[in-house]
Amino acid sequence: MKPLDPHACDALDLRSVWRTHYPSTGPAWEALLDTGIDVTQLLYNLSLTPEQRLLQLDELTRVFEQVHGAAFAKKP
């Protein structure tokens, strides 16, 4: 497969990039990287206040309900 093929899982594996830009802080950090957790998103979410996190959750819930409702509306 081509390295940039979106259907190739290796093209989506950013662990080497994260290890370069976010050096290890210990075994727990390494475990996060090994599982493929998006540490950039994790660090961003940790930078938010509790109120900002609740607003983010509220927005995500609203979008989910719209998509979910649209999916059911299309069923005959």
C-alpha positions in Angstrom: 0.0 0.0 0.0 1.0 3.6 -0.5 2.1 5.4 2.7 -0.6 8.0 2.3 -3.4 5.6 1.4 -6.2 6.6 3.9 -7.3 2.9 3.9 -3.8 1.8 5.3 -3.8 1.8 9.1 -0.1 2.5 9.1 -0.8 5.9 7.4 -2.9 6.8 10.4 -0.5 5.6 13.1 1.0 8.8 14.5 2.8 7.3 17.5 6.2 8.1 16.1 5.2 11.7 15.5 3.8 12.0 19.1 7.0 10.4 20.5 9.1 13.0 18.7 7.0 16.0 19.7 5.9 14.9 23.2 8.8 13.2 24.9 8.2 10.5 27.5 7.4 11.6 31.1 7.3 8.0 32.3 5.7 4.6 32.0 2.1 5.9 32.1 2.9 8.3 29.2 4.5 5.4 27.2 1.4 3.3 27.8 -0.8 6.0 26.4 1.4 6.3 23.3 1.5 2.5 22.9 -2.3 2.2 22.9 -2.5 4.9 20.1 -4.4 7.5 22.2 -4.2 10.9 20.5 -2.1 12.7 23.1 -2.5 16.0 21.4 -6.3 15.8 22.0 -5.7 14.6 25.6 -3.4 17.5 26.4 -5.8 20.0 24.8 -8.7 18.6 26.8 -6.6 18.8 30.0 -5.9 22.5 29.2 -9.6 23.3 29.3 -11.5 24.4 32.4 -14.3 22.2 33.7 -16.8 24.7 32.3 -15.2 24.5 28.8 -15.2 20.7 29.0 -19.0 20.8 29.8 -19.6 23.1 26.8 -17.6 20.8 24.6 -19.6 17.8 25.8 -22.9 19.7 25.3 -21.9 20.6 21.7 -20.9 17.0 21.0 -24.2 15.7 22.4 -26.1 18.2 20.2 -24.3 17.1 17.0 -24.7 13.5 17.9 -28.5 14.0 18.4 -28.7 15.7 15.0 -26.9 13.0 13.2 -28.8 10.3 15.0 -32.1 11.9 14.3 -31.2 12.4 10.6 -30.3 8.7 10.3 -33.6 7.6 11.7 -35.5 10.1 9.6 -34.2 8.4 6.4 -35.5 5.0 7.4 -38.8 4.1 5.5 
